[in-house]
Amino acid sequence: MSKRRTAVLISGNGSNLQALIDDFSDAEHPGTLSLVLSNRAHAFGLTRATRANIPTVVTSHKGYTSREDYDAELVRILKEHQIEWVVLAGFMRILTPIFIEAFPNRIINIHPALLPSFRGLNGPAQAIEAGVKIAGASVHLVSPEMDAGPLLIQGAVHVRADDTVDSLKKRILAVEHLILPKAARWACGGRIALHEGGVSVNLPPGDTQSIFLNSL
């Protein structure tokens, strides 16, 4: 089976992108990182991609008359590169149906909260404000409703009594670096199946769809 051509969309530092680069470097990986696309020219993730010899494209969202027009251009670029799976790794844009319908059930997103709780911006801040004792990150398939698509994997950490938003965000990010590569590997390997009740994953031996990092 040919390796699934995968694109990663970013807007910033790209630490999750780096976790993906490291995992995709495995010769046995069922996918290949074929493109990194950013809406910001100075995103450090572009440097990470260049260092790994991954093609990059910068397409600013500025200058487009609508979100739909911008998304249509993104779709054109991704189709031009024959992309099969799209990974959102800190891409700070809300996707329109134009984009989502071009890659149905083939877009995965990382969110810094245990969905369905704390959708939207600043998941760690919402967790601190709510006073929860466990927080974490989720990887899900993208649907038209924001942060509401079927869950693929979640990872959790304790919320400490002395946590700040920044300290909790840092520990959640460490969880993201573990679960996003797993979900991308499952996607490229054809292990994700949709059905009327939601989604199922044909897990490789030793894998799990939930992790708890008690040491963090």
One Martini backbone bead per residue (centre of mass of N, CA, C, O) as a GRO file, in nm:
protein
  216
    1MET     BB    1   0.095   0.036   0.023
    2SER     BB    2   0.070   0.352  -0.005
    3LYS     BB    3   0.156   0.640   0.119
    4ARG     BB    4   0.009   0.887   0.298
    5ARG     BB    5  -0.063   1.203   0.216
    6THR     BB    6   0.048   1.470   0.434
    7ALA     BB    7  -0.079   1.758   0.602
    8VAL     BB    8   0.033   2.052   0.782
    9LEU     BB    9  -0.123   2.295   0.987
   10ILE     BB   10   0.000   2.626   1.071
   11SER     BB   11   0.098   2.933   1.293
   12GLY     BB   12   0.370   2.854   1.458
   13ASN     BB   13   0.608   2.682   1.627
   14GLY     BB   14   0.563   2.353   1.597
   15SER     BB   15   0.574   2.116   1.816
   16ASN     BB   16   0.375   1.915   1.691
   17LEU     BB   17   0.519   1.893   1.426
   18GLN     BB   18   0.776   1.766   1.543
   19ALA     BB   19   0.638   1.509   1.642
   20LEU     BB   20   0.559   1.424   1.355
   21ILE     BB   21   0.833   1.417   1.221
   22ASP     BB   22   0.951   1.201   1.405
   23ASP     BB   23   0.739   0.978   1.337
   24PHE     BB   24   0.756   0.984   1.017
   25SER     BB   25   1.064   0.880   1.012
   26ASP     BB   26   0.953   0.613   1.013
   27ALA     BB   27   0.972   0.360   0.784
   28GLU     BB   28   0.681   0.225   0.891
   29HIS     BB   29   0.517   0.446   0.811
   30PRO     BB   30   0.200   0.502   0.639
   31GLY     BB   31   0.320   0.792   0.598
   32THR     BB   32   0.366   1.130   0.454
   33LEU     BB   33   0.527   1.435   0.469
   34SER     BB   34   0.428   1.666   0.206
   35LEU     BB   35   0.319   1.923   0.388
   36VAL     BB   36   0.357   2.269   0.495
   37LEU     BB   37   0.108   2.497   0.617
   38SER     BB   38   0.083   2.863   0.633
   39ASN     BB   39  -0.049   3.189   0.743
   40ARG     BB   40   0.256   3.240   0.849
   41ALA     BB   41   0.575   3.340   0.763
   42HIS     BB   42   0.702   3.332   1.083
   43ALA     BB   43   0.672   3.046   1.140
   44PHE     BB   44   0.871   2.811   1.293
   45GLY     BB   45   0.761   2.553   1.157
   46LEU     BB   46   0.898   2.606   0.882
   47THR     BB   47   1.181   2.545   0.980
   48ARG     BB   48   1.134   2.256   1.062
   49ALA     BB   49   1.056   2.159   0.778
   50THR     BB   50   1.313   2.239   0.626
   51ARG     BB   51   1.506   2.060   0.797
   52ALA     BB   52   1.319   1.799   0.690
   53ASN     BB   53   1.247   1.833   0.381
   54ILE     BB   54   0.970   1.991   0.374
   55PRO     BB   55   0.735   2.123   0.214
   56THR     BB   56   0.633   2.472   0.171
   57VAL     BB   57   0.351   2.697   0.250
   58VAL     BB   58   0.244   3.040   0.211
   59THR     BB   59  -0.094   3.159   0.317
   60SER     BB   60  -0.246   3.431   0.358
   61HIS     BB   61  -0.555   3.561   0.483
   62LYS     BB   62  -0.492   3.815   0.365
   63GLY     BB   63  -0.702   3.962   0.105
   64TYR     BB   64  -0.960   3.819   0.156
   65THR     BB   65  -1.311   3.844   0.136
   66SER     BB   66  -1.320   3.544   0.259
   67ARG     BB   67  -1.310   3.242   0.408
   68GLU     BB   68  -1.389   3.081   0.158
   69ASP     BB   69  -1.168   3.183  -0.031
   70TYR     BB   70  -0.933   3.084   0.136
   71ASP     BB   71  -1.011   2.784   0.154
   72ALA     BB   72  -1.006   2.734  -0.152
   73GLU     BB   73  -0.700   2.776  -0.173
   74LEU     BB   74  -0.613   2.552   0.012
   75VAL     BB   75  -0.741   2.324  -0.145
   76ARG     BB   76  -0.583   2.365  -0.403
   77ILE     BB   77  -0.305   2.307  -0.282
   78LEU     BB   78  -0.361   2.024  -0.165
   79LYS     BB   79  -0.446   1.894  -0.434
   80GLU     BB   80  -0.181   1.954  -0.585
   81HIS     BB   81  -0.033   1.760  -0.351
   82GLN     BB   82  -0.208   1.504  -0.295
   83ILE     BB   83  -0.383   1.512  -0.043
   84GLU     BB   84  -0.536   1.297   0.216
   85TRP     BB   85  -0.428   1.427   0.489
   86VAL     BB   86  -0.522   1.645   0.766
   87VAL     BB   87  -0.331   1.845   1.002
   88LEU     BB   88  -0.405   2.021   1.296
   89ALA     BB   89  -0.124   2.230   1.439
   90GLY     BB   90  -0.199   2.529   1.522
   91PHE     BB   91  -0.444   2.640   1.347
   92MET     BB   92  -0.570   2.982   1.351
   93ARG     BB   93  -0.849   2.857   1.211
   94ILE     BB   94  -1.171   2.860   1.089
   95LEU     BB   95  -1.337   2.630   0.922
   96THR     BB   96  -1.505   2.574   0.639
   97PRO     BB   97  -1.701   2.381   0.439
   98ILE     BB   98  -1.512   2.395   0.198
   99PHE     BB   99  -1.290   2.230   0.345
  100ILE     BB  100  -1.435   1.991   0.485
  101GLU     BB  101  -1.567   1.875   0.214
  102ALA     BB  102  -1.285   1.810   0.071
  103PHE     BB  103  -1.217   1.633   0.363
  104PRO     BB  104  -1.388   1.384   0.456
  105ASN     BB  105  -1.276   1.250   0.740
  106ARG     BB  106  -0.952   1.392   0.683
  107ILE     BB  107  -0.947   1.561   0.961
  108ILE     BB  108  -0.723   1.657   1.220
  109ASN     BB  109  -0.735   1.759   1.573
  110ILE     BB  110  -0.591   1.960   1.827
  111HIS     BB  111  -0.698   1.985   2.178
  112PRO     BB  112  -0.661   2.161   2.504
  113ALA     BB  113  -0.885   1.927   2.593
  114LEU     BB  114  -1.159   1.745   2.737
  115LEU     BB  115  -1.365   1.641   2.541
  116PRO     BB  116  -1.649   1.843   2.552
  117SER     BB  117  -1.481   2.020   2.715
  118PHE     BB  118  -1.360   2.321   2.643
  119ARG     BB  119  -1.419   2.480   2.405
  120GLY     BB  120  -1.215   2.651   2.218
  121LEU     BB  121  -1.053   2.881   2.373
  122ASN     BB  122  -0.849   2.822   2.634
  123GLY     BB  123  -0.857   2.544   2.788
  124PRO     BB  124  -0.672   2.578   3.041
  125ALA     BB  125  -0.822   2.826   3.152
  126GLN     BB  126  -1.095   2.687   3.184
  127ALA     BB  127  -0.998   2.472   3.383
  128ILE     BB  128  -0.907   2.660   3.608
  129GLU     BB  129  -1.180   2.811   3.644
  130ALA     BB  130  -1.347   2.538   3.706
  131GLY     BB  131  -1.171   2.337   3.900
  132VAL     BB  132  -1.042   2.104   3.788
  133LYS     BB  133  -0.840   1.791   3.832
  134ILE     BB  134  -0.861   1.727   3.517
  135ALA     BB  135  -0.666   1.736   3.222
  136GLY     BB  136  -0.609   1.801   2.854
  137ALA     BB  137  -0.626   1.615   2.542
  138SER     BB  138  -0.753   1.616   2.194
  139VAL     BB  139  -0.839   1.398   1.922
  140HIS     BB  140  -1.014   1.489   1.615
  141LEU     BB  141  -1.250   1.499   1.399
  142VAL     BB  142  -1.365   1.714   1.163
  143SER     BB  143  -1.635   1.937   1.190
  144PRO     BB  144  -1.850   2.194   1.153
  145GLU     BB  145  -1.837   2.179   1.451
  146MET     BB  146  -1.659   2.301   1.694
  147ASP     BB  147  -1.505   2.057   1.870
  148ALA     BB  148  -1.725   1.792   1.769
  149GLY     BB  149  -1.584   1.561   1.675
  150PRO     BB  150  -1.470   1.262   1.669
  151LEU     BB  151  -1.298   1.073   1.887
  152LEU     BB  152  -0.964   0.923   1.916
  153ILE     BB  153  -0.789   1.077   2.152
  154GLN     BB  154  -0.673   1.090   2.501
  155GLY     BB  155  -0.507   1.311   2.744
  156ALA     BB  156  -0.394   1.320   3.092
  157VAL     BB  157  -0.382   1.543   3.383
  158HIS     BB  158  -0.310   1.692   3.654
  159VAL     BB  159  -0.439   1.941   3.867
  160ARG     BB  160  -0.280   2.167   4.042
  161ALA     BB  161  -0.297   2.386   4.301
  162ASP     BB  162  -0.042   2.568   4.161
  163ASP     BB  163  -0.157   2.624   3.899
  164THR     BB  164  -0.121   2.766   3.597
  165VAL     BB  165  -0.182   2.822   3.282
  166ASP     BB  166   0.112   2.774   3.188
  167SER     BB  167   0.175   2.505   3.338
  168LEU     BB  168  -0.062   2.345   3.218
  169LYS     BB  169  -0.001   2.390   2.920
  170LYS     BB  170   0.274   2.245   2.921
  171ARG     BB  171   0.163   1.959   3.002
  172ILE     BB  172  -0.040   1.931   2.773
  173LEU     BB  173   0.166   1.948   2.542
  174ALA     BB  174   0.303   1.678   2.610
  175VAL     BB  175   0.051   1.516   2.535
  176GLU     BB  176   0.017   1.604   2.242
  177HIS     BB  177   0.294   1.474   2.146
  178LEU     BB  178   0.165   1.180   2.178
  179ILE     BB  179  -0.132   1.175   2.036
  180LEU     BB  180  -0.106   1.289   1.748
  181PRO     BB  181   0.078   1.075   1.613
  182LYS     BB  182  -0.112   0.840   1.658
  183ALA     BB  183  -0.352   0.943   1.492
  184ALA     BB  184  -0.196   0.975   1.224
  185ARG     BB  185  -0.116   0.679   1.199
  186TRP     BB  186  -0.400   0.563   1.191
  187ALA     BB  187  -0.496   0.715   0.944
  188CYS     BB  188  -0.277   0.615   0.741
  189GLY     BB  189  -0.350   0.299   0.822
  190GLY     BB  190  -0.671   0.256   0.817
  191ARG     BB  191  -0.800   0.253   1.138
  192ILE     BB  192  -1.043   0.438   1.065
  193ALA     BB  193  -1.398   0.414   1.155
  194LEU     BB  194  -1.714   0.484   1.041
  195HIS     BB  195  -2.032   0.520   1.213
  196GLU     BB  196  -2.333   0.580   1.347
  197GLY     BB  197  -2.198   0.595   1.651
  198GLY     BB  198  -1.915   0.693   1.508
  199VAL     BB  199  -1.593   0.583   1.612
  200SER     BB  200  -1.324   0.360   1.515
  201VAL     BB  201  -1.027   0.170   1.626
  202ASN     BB  202  -0.768  -0.024   1.497
  203LEU     BB  203  -0.560  -0.128   1.718
  204PRO     BB  204  -0.259  -0.163   1.796
  205PRO     BB  205  -0.048  -0.318   1.971
  206GLY     BB  206  -0.052  -0.130   2.282
  207ASP     BB  207  -0.271   0.056   2.222
  208THR     BB  208  -0.456   0.365   2.306
  209GLN     BB  209  -0.730   0.611   2.361
  210SER     BB  210  -0.598   0.642   2.659
  211ILE     BB  211  -0.415   0.869   2.875
  212PHE     BB  212  -0.211   0.888   3.188
  213LEU     BB  213   0.005   1.140   3.331
  214ASN     BB  214   0.115   1.121   3.651
  215SER     BB  215   0.412   1.259   3.622
  216LEU     BB  216   0.307   1.564   3.526
   0.00000   0.00000   0.00000
